[in-house]
Amino acid sequence: ITFTYGGLKVGDDGGVLRDDGGAIPGLYACGELVGGVFFGGYPGGSGLTSGAVFGRRAGRGAAAA
């Protein structure tokens, strides 16, 4: 599978969220693991951009924790 349209819900800091909206302590996600990014379609070549953007957010969130 190259990518999925589902995935994990994350907060602004890249922290993975539970169903009730609360963060799971110490768990961060980035790239194509993050849900909702490609919901309407998959633009070619965007996987690396998603990894860079969400990787930076998750890295900053993890460093601040």
KALIN-V976910 format. One line per field, one symbol per residue. ss: DSSP state (~ for helix, > for strand, _ for the rest). burial: # if it has 9 or more other C-alpha atoms within 8 Angstrom, else .. A space follows every 10 residues. Layout:
# KALIN-V976910
ss = ???
burial = ???
This chain:
# KALIN-V976910
ss = _______>_> ____>>>___ __>>>>>>__ ~~~>______ _____~~~~~ ~~~~~~~~~~ ~~~~_
burial = ....#.#### #.######.. ..##...### ######.##. ......#..# #####.#### ##...
